[in-house]
């Protein structure tokens, strides 16, 4: 498996500020250094500082007020942990901060509905893991996740409960199946009662369904995950860079 790309600089700065806040360097109610000061101190652009601030605001740690500055709102992240993913590197870093709890395991054959969701043939055999994902070091439940791998990849079950596990990295490590592409589909859902009970939310409340397809060489589908996030526990972000042709 190829090593993941280094974390984005805004994420590195955000992690530094989080550690400083938790250690008491910046107390609740205190103002953080300005964008200019942090930019100069850490050798990053002001855009990087703004992105780091955005991440801390998403976690409920800081509050920004025009004309006043950026103040510390809480010493630890609030209970609505928000994952902001804009790249495969972000996804990898996200999994490193979380752990899986396996609720059930079963072998299934894809009927019409499951085959449509997994983009596979009807009758295809899968090993299904029903799991929940938590923020490491807390009882904070982030998502309900169903993971589908081929039955002959069953040996990964012994590693799923480890900290920061990346399921698809396990498939690569133990079976030599290199993942070369990840496709993602995102849609709004009404959270069904059984899953709502697991997530601790109201049945029928709004949620986000994120399907990820992990594809190997020759366009071979290796694994699929179906993730259900309560509406305030996940955020998907992208950046678009336009390249203009010169006259």
C-alpha angles and dihedrals in degrees: 000000000000114000114258120254116267114270115270113267092244089056092050090051091046091052090050092051091046090054091047092051093047091048091053098248087126111032127207108281094021122121119246119226115278124265089256093051094048091044091054095041096051100031095241135123122266087244088060090051091050091051091050090050090049090054093050091047090052088054092052094245101117141028124210122209123181111242092012107060139229116316133187110255101179139004094227133030116273124246094267097075107189121205113206109196123184103151144021088259089057089051091052092048090048092056091049089061093051143059134211127231114200112222099176143350128207143157114240139179117221114252122191096283096044093044090054092051095045095041091233138120121279111263093029110148118233138175106228124203117193107205147159124222120221135186107254114258094019141073088236109135113211106175149352109238135188114196123198123197133157114276091242088062091064094121090080089074090084091061104043096093094055121110117270094001118174105205094201090050087057090054089052095044099047103030105030091236103146115210110220102168139029122198122193133197121189128191142156118257139180105238110240119231098254094051092040089058090053093048094043095237135122114279110253093023120139119275141166121242114205118188117192123191118199111204129192135196116317091024090286112164107231105173144350132205126197112199127188116197125184107243096259099045103069139043127185117205133180135187123214120203116196120207113201122205114237118240 
